[in-house]
Amino acid sequence: MVGLPDEKWSKLVTAFVVVKNPGISAGDLDTFLKDSNKLASFKRPRRYEILP
């Protein structure tokens, strides 16, 4: 994860993710992290970049 420039927040935590299933979306990843209760809300990435 890295902080990328953002106009509103100055930096936005972004996760670059390589997925095995091309059908997985950024929304799927965010939902998984929300539902797993293993990562505090403030630690979740606010943006996801899906890589091949």
C-alpha positions in Angstrom: 0.0 0.0 0.0 1.1 3.5 -0.8 -0.2 7.0 -0.3 -1.1 8.6 -3.7 -1.8 12.3 -4.1 -5.4 13.3 -3.5 -6.9 16.8 -3.8 -9.2 16.5 -0.8 -7.1 14.5 1.7 -3.6 15.3 0.4 -2.8 11.5 0.2 -5.0 8.5 -0.2 -4.1 5.0 0.9 -4.0 2.9 -2.2 -3.6 -0.9 -2.4 -2.2 -2.4 -5.6 -3.6 -5.9 -5.8 -2.8 -8.8 -8.2 -5.8 -11.1 -8.3 -6.0 -14.7 -9.7 -9.7 -14.3 -10.5 -10.2 -11.4 -13.0 -13.8 -11.2 -11.9 -12.8 -9.7 -8.5 -13.5 -6.0 -8.2 -12.3 -3.2 -5.9 -15.8 -3.3 -4.3 -15.4 -7.1 -3.6 -12.0 -6.4 -1.9 -13.4 -3.6 0.2 -16.5 -5.6 1.3 -14.2 -8.5 2.2 -12.1 -6.3 4.4 -15.1 -4.7 6.0 -16.8 -8.0 6.8 -13.7 -9.8 8.0 -13.4 -7.6 11.1 -9.6 -8.3 11.0 -8.7 -4.8 9.9 -9.8 -1.6 11.6 -11.8 0.7 9.4 -9.2 3.5 9.5 -6.6 1.1 8.2 -8.5 0.0 5.1 -7.3 1.3 1.8 -9.6 3.9 0.3 -8.6 3.1 -3.3 -7.7 -0.2 -5.0 -5.8 -0.7 -8.2 -6.3 -4.2 -9.7 -3.3 -5.4 -11.6 -3.1 -8.3 -14.1 
